[in-house]
């Protein structure tokens, strides 16, 4: 049986480049180099049939550790809660007030980038605090 070596996370969205650039900022990811023969992604995009222009974009972890994120345009809008979401691990190893302060600082940074704060779940003696957010197209994610 073969084992999986890599995972890509794919987002359905209306504006792939906009959502990808948001996630680049959130995660410190970068836009990969354009395909061979193209100086820029815009040059590549102009080479495509009109209906495929702007239909996809990606971002990658510059260290090569995290998964590639791929964003594809779909005709339908988001209508229900995501069944899968990303946890952005900004509070790892922190507890109590220190953890909450780190989460709130990241929440403020991401809201300035266009994210929306949904709710804060405060520590309850069993679980630590986390913050539920939405990206620029309404996809849920957590600051954990």
C-alpha positions in Angstrom: 0.0 0.0 0.0 1.4 3.4 -1.0 1.7 6.1 1.7 0.7 9.7 1.2 3.6 12.1 0.9 1.9 15.4 0.5 -1.5 17.0 1.0 -3.0 20.0 -0.8 -5.9 21.9 0.7 -8.3 23.2 -1.9 -10.7 26.1 -1.5 -13.8 26.6 -3.7 -14.2 30.4 -4.0 -15.4 33.3 -6.2 -12.1 35.2 -6.4 -9.1 32.7 -6.2 -6.3 35.3 -6.2 -7.9 37.5 -3.6 -8.5 34.6 -1.2 -5.0 33.1 -1.9 -3.3 36.4 -1.1 -5.3 36.7 2.1 -4.1 33.2 3.2 -0.5 34.1 2.2 -0.6 36.9 4.7 -2.3 34.8 7.4 0.2 31.9 7.2 3.4 33.6 5.8 3.0 31.6 2.6 4.2 32.8 -0.8 2.9 32.7 -4.3 4.9 30.0 -6.3 6.8 31.0 -9.4 4.8 31.1 -12.6 5.1 28.2 -15.0 8.2 28.0 -17.2 8.1 30.3 -20.1 6.1 33.0 -18.3 7.6 36.0 -16.5 4.6 36.5 -14.3 1.3 34.9 -13.3 -0.5 37.7 -15.2 1.4 36.7 -18.4 0.3 33.0 -17.8 -3.3 34.1 -17.1 -3.4 36.0 -20.4 -2.4 32.9 -22.3 -5.5 31.0 -21.1 -8.9 31.0 -22.8 -11.0 33.8 -21.5 -13.2 31.5 -19.4 -10.2 30.1 -17.5 -8.6 33.4 -16.7 -8.5 34.1 -13.0 -10.0 30.6 -12.3 -7.2 29.3 -10.0 -4.4 30.5 -7.8 -2.2 28.9 -5.2 0.2 29.6 -2.3 2.9 27.6 -0.7 4.9 27.4 2.5 8.3 28.9 1.7 9.9 26.3 4.0 8.2 23.5 2.1 6.7 22.1 5.3 3.1 23.0 5.2 0.6 21.9 2.6 0.1 23.8 -0.6 -3.2 25.8 -0.7 -5.1 25.8 -4.0 -8.0 28.1 -4.8 -10.4 27.4 -7.6 -13.3 29.5 -8.9 -16.7 27.9 -8.7 -20.0 29.4 -9.9 -22.0 28.8 -6.7 -21.5 30.9 -3.6 -20.9 29.7 -0.1 -24.2 28.8 1.6 -23.5 26.7 4.6 -20.9 26.2 7.3 -17.7 24.5 6.2 -17.4 20.8 7.0 -13.6 21.1 7.2 -11.7 24.2 8.3 -8.2 25.3 9.1 -6.9 25.8 12.6 -4.3 28.6 12.6 -2.1 27.5 15.6 -1.0 30.8 17.1 -1.5 29.8 20.7 0.4 26.5 20.8 2.1 26.1 24.2 0.4 29.1 25.7 -2.3 28.9 28.4 -4.8 31.2 30.1 -4.4 35.0 29.7 -1.2 34.7 27.7 -2.8 32.4 25.2 -5.9 34.6 24.9 -3.7 37.7 24.4 -1.8 36.0 21.6 -5.1 34.9 19.9 -6.6 38.4 20.3 -3.5 40.1 18.8 -3.7 37.7 15.8 -7.5 38.3 15.5 -6.8 42.1 15.2 -4.1 41.6 12.6 -6.4 39.3 10.5 -9.5 41.6 10.8 -7.3 44.4 9.3 -6.6 42.0 6.4 -10.3 41.5 5.8 -11.2 38.6 8.1 -14.3 38.7 10.3 -14.4 37.7 14.0 -17.3 35.3 14.6 -16.9 34.5 18.3 -14.4 33.9 21.0 -14.7 30.6 22.9 -13.1 31.2 26.3 -11.2 28.6 28.4 -13.6 26.5 30.5 -11.3 24.4 32.6 -11.2 21.6 30.0 -10.5 23.4 26.7 -8.3 26.4 26.2 -9.6 29.5 24.4 -9.9 29.8 20.7 -11.4 32.3 18.3 -13.7 31.5 15.4 -13.1 33.6 12.3 -14.1 33.9 8.6 -11.8 34.7 5.7 -12.5 37.3 3.0 -15.1 35.0 1.4 -16.7 33.7 4.5 -14.8 30.4 5.0 -14.6 29.6 8.7 -11.3 29.0 10.4 -10.1 29.1 14.0 -7.3 30.8 15.8 -6.2 28.1 18.1 
